[in-house]
Amino acid sequence: MPHLLPRMWERMLYASLNRAVMMRLRPCDVFICMSGIYLEAARFAKERYGAAIWLHRGSRHILSQDEILAAVPGAERPSPLAVRRELEGYGLADRIVIPSRHVADSFRRDGSTSAKLFHNPYGVDLAMFPLCVKKAATDPVSLLFVGLWCLRKGCDLLAEAVRKVPGVRLTHLGGVGDLNFPTGDDRFLHLDPAPQPGLARFYSAADVFVLASREDGFGNVLAQALASGLPLLCTDRTGGPDLAHTPALASRITVVPAGDLDALACGIAGWRARLRAGDDLLPLEAADRETLSWHAYARRYGDELQSLD
């Protein structure tokens, strides 16, 4: 039963969500939905109303995602049912909306789906994440990671990198998944998840934001931290490179290869040295921050919808 119950729950969840949408659906030109979940409802919208299906996929192509996680012992992988539904959705969709270039790269394995992609990086509520007042770096330099502490997020590598670099301390804000959080070491501090409106104070207290994910379609926390003025250290599978909209934003982003412990440690050491030396970053202006907003995301989305005419 412990093995069967999650599979039963997954099937019941998909069935109930699709049924609820289909019962309420009205005639529409475009049906926008989340990949893997709304397969039956999307098929219904296309067959009943001739709607174009815009499928949102926040992570890499499901087969690429599964391959990455299969190579990490103990990592949670997508279920066979989820894989099947994702692939069927890709075939059904007219457009597949993705948030980052590395996600687009993962879809190149399938030419028929790659041609459907619409790349649009996610945004952030700028009012919720104001620009932090500039301050001197702390000693030790304060690293911040917000999210689930797990293998997919590369937290095993992040912990080891912190141990390799003296003079830094990591604060983790979030839940704990398939990887134990380091204990008995004052270089690591764990805090339980906080409501999103309360995240700004953690960004303002940190010196550098770190996201070491092995596979992460787009880390929204990166946009939140960047809008707050924090420098970022992230891997090339997080969506961080997609946020370099302006020179001032690009100056705050350091990208390292996913799964590379030495590169991650070098990135941490590099930001520690820069901050201790008082390295001035280009100031963030209102125009820089606006490119990270949900308004900017909506403009890009609206322009793409208009192209249907």
C-alpha positions in Angstrom: 0.0 0.0 0.0 2.8 2.6 0.7 3.9 2.0 -2.9 0.5 2.0 -4.4 -1.1 5.0 -2.6 1.0 7.7 -4.1 0.2 6.4 -7.6 -3.5 6.2 -6.8 -3.4 9.7 -5.4 -1.6 11.0 -8.5 -4.2 9.6 -10.8 -7.1 10.9 -8.6 -5.6 14.3 -8.6 -5.2 14.5 -12.4 -8.8 13.2 -12.9 -10.4 15.6 -10.4 -8.6 18.7 -11.6 -9.3 18.0 -15.3 -13.0 17.2 -14.6 -13.4 20.4 -12.6 -12.0 22.5 -15.5 -14.0 20.7 -18.1 -17.2 21.3 -16.2 -16.6 25.0 -16.1 -14.9 25.6 -19.4 -16.5 28.1 -21.8 -15.8 28.8 -25.5 -12.2 30.1 -25.9 -9.6 30.8 -28.5 -6.6 29.9 -26.4 -6.5 27.4 -23.5 -3.5 28.0 -21.3 -2.6 25.2 -18.8 0.2 23.5 -16.9 2.0 20.7 -18.6 1.4 17.1 -17.3 -1.7 18.0 -15.3 -4.3 19.4 -17.7 -4.1 16.8 -20.5 -7.7 15.8 -20.7 -9.0 19.4 -20.3 -6.7 20.6 -23.0 -7.8 17.9 -25.4 -11.4 18.8 -24.6 -10.8 22.5 -25.3 -9.2 21.8 -28.6 -11.9 19.3 -29.7 -14.9 21.2 -28.5 -13.9 24.8 -29.2 -11.0 24.6 -31.6 -8.8 26.3 -29.0 -5.1 26.7 -29.4 -3.3 24.9 -26.6 -0.6 26.9 -24.8 1.2 24.5 -22.5 3.4 25.9 -19.6 6.4 23.8 -18.8 8.5 25.2 -16.0 11.2 22.6 -16.1 13.4 20.9 -18.7 11.9 18.4 -21.2 10.6 15.5 -19.0 13.0 13.0 -20.5 16.0 15.3 -19.9 14.8 16.0 -16.3 14.4 12.3 -15.6 17.9 11.5 -17.0 19.5 14.1 -14.8 17.7 12.9 -11.6 18.3 9.2 -12.5 22.1 9.9 -12.3 21.8 11.1 -8.7 21.3 8.2 -6.2 18.3 8.9 -4.0 16.9 11.8 -5.9 13.1 11.9 -6.5 12.2 11.2 -10.1 9.0 11.9 -12.0 6.6 8.9 -12.1 6.0 6.9 -15.3 2.5 8.4 -15.4 3.9 11.9 -15.2 6.4 11.2 -18.0 3.6 9.8 -20.3 1.3 12.7 -19.7 4.1 15.2 -20.3 5.0 13.6 -23.6 1.3 13.5 -24.7 0.9 17.2 -23.8 3.9 18.2 -25.9 2.4 16.5 -28.9 -1.0 18.1 -28.3 0.2 21.7 -27.7 0.3 24.4 -30.2 2.8 26.5 -28.1 5.0 25.4 -25.2 5.8 28.3 -22.9 9.1 27.9 -21.1 11.1 30.2 -18.8 14.8 29.7 -19.8 17.2 29.0 -22.5 18.5 25.8 -20.9 15.0 24.4 -20.9 14.8 25.3 -24.6 18.1 23.4 -25.1 16.6 20.3 -23.5 13.7 20.3 -26.1 16.0 20.2 -29.0 16.1 16.4 -28.7 12.6 16.5 -30.3 12.4 18.7 -33.4 8.6 18.7 -33.5 8.3 20.2 -30.0 11.3 22.5 -30.2 9.5 24.4 -33.0 6.6 25.2 -30.6 8.6 26.9 -27.9 7.9 30.4 -26.6 10.7 31.6 -24.2 9.5 34.0 -21.6 11.5 34.4 -18.2 9.3 34.7 -15.2 8.9 37.9 -13.3 8.7 39.2 -9.7 6.5 41.5 -7.7 8.8 44.5 -7.3 6.7 46.0 -4.6 7.2 42.9 -2.5 11.0 42.9 -3.1 12.3 46.4 -2.7 15.9 47.3 -3.5 18.0 46.8 -0.3 20.0 49.5 1.2 23.7 49.0 0.3 25.8 47.8 3.2 29.2 46.5 3.9 29.7 42.7 3.6 29.4 40.7 6.8 32.2 38.6 8.3 31.8 35.8 7.6 30.2 36.5 4.3 26.5 35.6 4.4 25.2 33.2 1.7 21.5 32.6 1.3 19.6 29.8 -0.3 15.8 29.8 -0.4 14.0 26.6 -1.4 13.7 22.9 -0.7 16.9 21.4 0.6 17.3 18.4 -1.7 19.5 16.7 -4.2 17.8 18.2 -7.2 18.7 21.6 -6.0 22.3 20.5 -5.7 22.4 21.1 -1.9 24.9 18.2 -1.3 27.3 20.1 -3.5 26.4 23.4 -2.0 27.2 22.1 1.5 30.5 20.7 0.4 31.4 23.9 -1.4 30.7 26.0 1.8 33.0 23.6 3.7 35.8 24.2 1.2 35.7 28.0 1.4 36.7 29.7 4.7 35.0 32.9 5.8 31.5 32.1 4.6 28.3 31.0 6.3 25.1 29.6 4.6 21.5 30.3 5.7 18.9 28.0 4.3 15.3 29.1 4.3 12.8 26.4 3.4 11.8 22.8 3.8 14.0 19.7 3.9 13.5 17.0 1.2 15.6 14.0 0.3 18.8 15.3 1.8 19.7 15.9 5.4 20.6 19.4 6.4 24.1 19.7 8.0 24.0 19.8 11.8 26.6 20.6 14.4 28.4 23.1 12.2 28.0 26.8 12.8 28.7 27.5 9.1 25.1 26.3 8.4 21.8 27.7 9.7 18.4 26.3 8.8 15.2 28.3 9.0 11.7 27.1 8.4 9.8 28.3 5.3 8.5 31.9 5.5 5.5 33.5 3.7 6.6 35.2 0.5 5.8 38.7 1.8 8.3 38.2 4.5 11.2 37.1 2.3 12.5 40.6 1.7 14.1 40.8 5.1 16.1 37.7 4.5 17.4 39.1 1.2 18.3 42.4 2.9 20.4 40.5 5.5 22.4 38.4 3.0 25.5 39.2 1.0 25.1 36.7 -1.9 22.3 34.4 -3.1 23.3 30.9 -4.1 21.3 28.3 -6.2 23.3 25.2 -7.0 20.6 23.2 -8.8 21.3 20.2 -11.0 18.0 20.8 -12.7 15.7 23.8 -12.1 13.7 25.2 -15.0 13.7 28.7 -13.5 14.4 29.7 -9.9 11.9 32.4 -9.1 14.0 33.1 -6.0 16.8 34.3 -8.3 14.6 37.1 -9.7 13.5 38.0 -6.2 17.1 38.2 -4.9 18.3 40.1 -8.0 15.4 42.7 -7.7 16.5 43.2 -4.1 20.0 44.0 -5.3 21.8 40.8 -4.2 24.6 39.3 -6.3 23.8 35.8 -7.6 25.8 32.6 -7.9 23.9 30.0 -9.8 24.3 27.1 -12.1 23.6 27.1 -15.9 20.5 25.0 -15.2 18.6 27.6 -13.1 17.5 30.3 -15.5 19.9 32.8 -13.9 21.6 33.6 -17.2 18.1 34.7 -18.6 17.9 37.5 -16.0 20.9 39.4 -17.4 18.5 41.9 -19.2 20.8 44.9 -18.6 24.5 45.5 -17.8 23.7 46.3 -14.2 21.9 43.0 -13.7 24.5 41.0 -15.6 27.2 42.4 -13.3 25.5 40.7 -10.4 25.2 37.2 -11.9 27.9 34.5 -11.8 27.1 31.3 -13.6 28.9 27.9 -13.0 28.3 24.5 -14.6 25.7 22.4 -12.9 27.2 19.5 -10.9 30.7 21.0 -10.7 31.8 21.3 -7.1 35.1 23.0 -7.8 33.4 25.7 -9.9 30.8 26.3 -7.3 33.5 26.7 -4.6 35.4 29.0 -6.8 32.3 31.1 -7.4 31.7 31.4 -3.6 35.3 32.3 -3.0 35.2 34.9 -5.9 32.2 36.7 -4.4 33.7 36.6 -0.9 36.9 38.3 -2.3 35.0 40.9 -4.3 32.7 41.8 -1.4 35.6 42.0 1.1 37.5 44.2 -1.3 34.5 46.6 -1.6 34.1 45.9 -5.3 31.4 48.3 -6.4 28.7 46.9 -8.6 26.8 48.9 -11.2 23.9 50.6 -9.4 20.5 49.1 -10.1 18.1 51.7 -11.5 14.3 51.5 -11.7 14.6 50.6 -15.4 16.8 47.7 -14.6 14.4 46.4 -12.0 11.4 46.9 -14.3 12.8 44.3 -16.7 12.4 41.7 -13.9 8.8 42.6 -13.2 5.6 40.6 -14.0 4.5 43.6 -16.1 7.5 43.0 -18.4 6.6 39.3 -18.5 3.0 40.2 -19.3 4.0 42.5 -22.2 6.1 39.7 -23.8 3.2 37.3 -23.3 0.7 39.7 -24.8 2.8 40.4 -27.8 3.1 36.6 -28.4 -0.7 36.2 -28.1 -1.3 39.0 -30.6 0.8 37.1 -33.1 -2.1 34.6 -33.3 -4.2 37.1 -35.2 
